[in-house]
Structures are given as C-alpha cells and as structure tokens.
Amino acid sequence: MRAHRRLRESLGVYVLGRLDGDELLTVQAHVARCRRCREEVAELAVVVELLERTRPTARMARRS
C-alpha cells in the first residue's frame, strides 16, 4: 500500500511530462494496471489543459 501511495504522489509530475527513466516506466506500468490511478491521471490532465489555456502569453505579460 505504501508503494501505491508513493506512485500516486508522482501522478501530477507524470501528467506534466516531467518523469523520465525508470521512474517514468514504473508509473506508466502502474497506471496501465490501476483503474483508480488512470482516473486520477485523466482528471489531472484536464486541470493541466485548463491551466495551459489560461497561461498568459508573452504579449499579455508585457501589458502588466
């Protein structure tokens, strides 16, 4: 159970595409077998997409 919790803590970083190497492979394999984590990845992906849409462009930042 402790390993599952540790993997779940990596899901946000996974969705952001910031994992690599063995850690990436471990999380991918876990998500492939764990429905609960697949659902969490899907939810996090929606949040990341919404944040990407609201990120100010360089032009908007210069106006501030």
N, C-alpha and C positions, 0 to 999 in steps of 0.2 A: 504494500500500500504506500509506503514511503517513496518508492521509486515512481509510482504513478503520480504522486503529488509533485515530485521534482520535475517530471516530464510536463505536467500541466503548467508549471511555472514558466516553462520555456515556450509555450504556445504563442504568446504575444511576439516574442523575438522571431519565432518561426514565421509567423504571418508577415512580419516586416521584411522577411528575406535576409535576416542578419545571422543565421546559423550557417555553419559550414562543417566540412569534415565529418568525423564520427558522430558529433552531436546532431547534425542535420539528418544523417542516416538513421540514427536512433529515434528521433522524433518522427520522421516520416514513417518508419516501420510501426511505431506505436499508434500513430493516427490511423494508419491503414487497418488496424485491428480493434480500435477502441471507438465505439459509436459516440460516446459522451465527448471525447476529445475532438472527434470530427465535427460534431455540432458546435463545440466551442470555437474551433478554427473558423467555421463558417460565420459565426457571429462576430468574431474579431475581424474577419476580412471585410465585413460590411462597415464596421466602425472605421477601419483604415481607409476604405474607399471614400467614406463621407468626409473624413479629415483631409484626404488628398484634394477633394473638390473644393474645400473651403480654405485651403492654403493660399495666402496672398501671393500674387505674382510679384516680380521684382518692380514692375511699374507701380503697382498699388502701394508697395512698401516705400517707394520714394515720395509718395504724396504725404505720408505721415510726418 
